[in-house]
Amino acid sequence: MHQVQNTNLIWVDGVPVSKHFDDPYFSADNGLAESRHVFLAGNNLPERFCNGFHIGETGFGTGLNLLAAWQLWEQSGQKSALGFTSFEAYPMSPENMAKALSKWPELNNFTQRFLAALQPDYSIDLPTLKFRMILGDAAQTLPRWQGHADAWFLDGFSPDKNPDMWSDDLMQQVGLHSSKTASFATYTAAGHIRRKLAKAGFTVERVKGHGKKRHMTIGKMLHAK
Ligand SMILES: C[S@@+](CC[C@H](N)C(=O)[O-])C[C@H]1O[C@@H](n2cnc3c(N)ncnc32)[C@H](O)[C@@H]1O
C-alpha cells in the first residue's frame, strides 16, 4: 500500500504549503470560510444531505473540507453515517493534520474525534462518519473505485500548478463515478476545466467565488433535476 507520508511542507502563518507544488493547502484568507463557501454551499449542502449521502474528494490534504462537511452533517440533524472518500497521493501525517487544523477552534470537537478515530490506513468508522482515503495517484486509483459520489469536492491544488489532478481523463472519471443527481464544486474558474467537466456530463456554471476571488465553478449531472 502507498504509505509515503508527505513531509515536503513549509508553514506560512499556520498554513501548510506544499514545496513540491508550490501551493497552499488552504487559503490564508480564512480557509474554513472558503471551504464552506466553495465546497459546501457550492454543492448545495446541507439542503441535499440525506441518508446514504456520499462525498468524493480529489486531494484530502489537511482534512479541513471533511471536517467542515462532517460538522454541517451533524449540525443539520443527520444521524446516519456520512460517506466520504478522498483520493490522496501524498498523505500528511496525523501530526501535521492536527497542526494545520488547530487554526480552527470551532472545529475542535470534530478534529479531536477525527484524529482519535483515524486508523493507520486512514479509514474511519464512526456512527456519523464512514471515511476512506484511497492512497495513490488519483489518475490510477479513481478508475478502479467501485463507488459513486453524490457531491464532488475538486481540490487538487491549482490547475496551473498541478495539471495532473485536472486532466481530461480524471474529469471523465469524476463523471463516471457520480450518482445520477451528483454535483461538483471547485474554486477554479479556468475555462479549460469547465469544458472538461461539461464533457464529463455536468452542467457547468460560473458563480461568485469566495472573498476577493471573482469566480468559482459548480455543476450538476445533466440528468439531475
Ligand atoms: C489543495 S490540497 C487539498 C486540501 C484539502 N482538501 C483540505 O481540506 O485540506 C491538494 C491535495 O492534492 C494532493 N494531490 C496532488 N496530486 C495528486 C494526485 N495526482 N493524486 C492524488 N492526490 C494528489 C496533494 O497531496 C494535496 O493533499
Ligand as a Chemical Component Dictionary entry (heavy atoms), coordinates in Angstrom:
data_LIG
# 
_chem_comp.id                   LIG 
_chem_comp.type                 NON-POLYMER 
_chem_comp.pdbx_formal_charge   0 
_chem_comp.three_letter_code    LIG 
# 
loop_
_chem_comp_atom.comp_id 
_chem_comp_atom.atom_id 
_chem_comp_atom.alt_atom_id 
_chem_comp_atom.type_symbol 
_chem_comp_atom.charge 
_chem_comp_atom.model_Cartn_x 
_chem_comp_atom.model_Cartn_y 
_chem_comp_atom.model_Cartn_z 
_chem_comp_atom.pdbx_ordinal 
LIG C1  C1  C 0  -5.190 21.785 -2.011 1  
LIG S1  S1  S 1  -4.678 20.284 -1.278 2  
LIG C2  C2  C 0  -6.202 19.622 -0.662 3  
LIG C3  C3  C 0  -6.741 20.345 0.525  4  
LIG C4  C4  C 0  -7.744 19.548 1.281  5  
LIG N1  N1  N 0  -8.917 19.184 0.552  6  
LIG C5  C5  C 0  -8.031 20.069 2.658  7  
LIG O1  O1  O 0  -9.228 20.077 3.060  8  
LIG O2  O2  O -1 -7.075 20.407 3.356  9  
LIG C6  C6  C 0  -4.392 19.223 -2.686 10 
LIG C7  C7  C 0  -4.079 17.791 -2.320 11 
LIG O3  O3  O 0  -3.973 17.033 -3.544 12 
LIG C8  C8  C 0  -2.993 16.028 -3.336 13 
LIG N2  N2  N 0  -2.539 15.558 -4.657 14 
LIG C9  C9  C 0  -1.768 16.215 -5.537 15 
LIG N3  N3  N 0  -1.600 15.498 -6.675 16 
LIG C10 C10 C 0  -2.298 14.344 -6.504 17 
LIG C11 C11 C 0  -2.542 13.207 -7.324 18 
LIG N4  N4  N 0  -2.026 13.089 -8.561 19 
LIG N5  N5  N 0  -3.333 12.226 -6.830 20 
LIG C12 C12 C 0  -3.881 12.325 -5.587 21 
LIG N6  N6  N 0  -3.672 13.382 -4.769 22 
LIG C13 C13 C 0  -2.903 14.381 -5.206 23 
LIG C14 C14 C 0  -1.925 16.739 -2.520 24 
LIG O4  O4  O 0  -1.099 15.846 -1.838 25 
LIG C15 C15 C 0  -2.765 17.589 -1.581 26 
LIG O5  O5  O 0  -3.002 16.940 -0.375 27 
# 
loop_
_chem_comp_bond.comp_id 
_chem_comp_bond.atom_id_1 
_chem_comp_bond.atom_id_2 
_chem_comp_bond.value_order 
_chem_comp_bond.pdbx_ordinal 
LIG C1  S1  SING 1  
LIG S1  C2  SING 2  
LIG S1  C6  SING 3  
LIG C2  C3  SING 4  
LIG C3  C4  SING 5  
LIG C4  N1  SING 6  
LIG C4  C5  SING 7  
LIG C5  O1  DOUB 8  
LIG C5  O2  SING 9  
LIG C6  C7  SING 10 
LIG C7  O3  SING 11 
LIG C7  C15 SING 12 
LIG O3  C8  SING 13 
LIG C8  N2  SING 14 
LIG C8  C14 SING 15 
LIG N2  C9  SING 16 
LIG N2  C13 SING 17 
LIG C9  N3  DOUB 18 
LIG N3  C10 SING 19 
LIG C10 C11 SING 20 
LIG C10 C13 DOUB 21 
LIG C11 N4  SING 22 
LIG C11 N5  DOUB 23 
LIG N5  C12 SING 24 
LIG C12 N6  DOUB 25 
LIG N6  C13 SING 26 
LIG C14 O4  SING 27 
LIG C14 C15 SING 28 
LIG C15 O5  SING 29 
# 
